[in-house]
Amino acid sequence: MFKKNMLTIIALVCALISLIVSIFAIGAAGKMKNQLDKLTNDLNILMLQQGVQPGGAVLESWELKPAVWADGTGADITLTAVPANYTEGMTAQLNVCFGQEVNAVQCQWNGKAFVATASVAAEDGYTYILVLDGEELELASPANPAAYIPVYLQSSLGYNCTLMINGWESDMAKLKLTDAHLQVNLPLLATDGGAKIQSTALVMRLGIEEVSRKELTMTEGEGEGSFELTLQNYSLTLPEMQENDQVDLWLEVTLSDGQILLSATSSWYLAEGKLSLVAG
């Protein structure tokens, strides 16, 4: 795998040189500059994933593996780094940087790889640096997120639930969602290592009282941990309402680790005998 990816790096370098020559030859500083920026970024990320930096140390492979804390407020990040050419007495240290703070953890050699574990609070914007025999090798950072979850830990532990209502109607007996789109973005990390949806429901409440519940089946969306569902002509039974009453529609998602995600999506208010959407 390492040799294959090194060939990919060589191919990217050749393409980069060819593009630079083309820019100077025809003066295409606009569109080709964008292509150059993208190609350079792709090359940087691939090199970082392989532990390669210009003129610097070389790693055969590396991994930053997170294990989320039980209370969800952070994670233990374990580095496993295999040097391409290990020699007796080689030293390694993992530096976890956030702002001006640096948490330095000495790596231990297990016979095959350097291993270190750092405890990291749930924040976004971490930088991970391996110091190998005194030489710094940036593994992942906001500028080069070769490992997204450890860099953006807070976002990876969060979730988002939305119900976008584009059309609705009511005869005071039923509420019909004529056009609505529902989306759930799950945490990329959970206490069991990876959250999964066990059940999803739309719950209607009148005040604090639950008056109806309908189970939903979500389909996978475009991104990792993303699920979505489009509702058309979807009916919910309304409770008997008095003047100034309000019904709230909640999205309830139960995860595989037992966590229940709740999001108040929309509310309807009864005034002068007419139902009005006040939030959603």
Secondary structure, 3 states (H helix, E strand, C coil): CHHHHHHHHHHHHHHHHHHHHHHHHHCCCCHHHHHHHHHHHHHHHHHHHCCECCCCCEEEEEEEEEEECCCCCEEEEEEEEEECCCCCCCCEEEEEEECCEEEEEECEECCCCEEEEEEEECCECCEEEEEECCEEEEEECCCCCCCHHHHEHHHHHCCEEEEEEEEEEECCCEEEEEEEEEEEECCCCCCCCCCCEEEEEEEEEECCEEEEEEEECCEECCCCCEEEEEECCEEEECCCCCCCCEEEEEEEEEECCCCEEEEEEEEEEEECCEEEEEEC
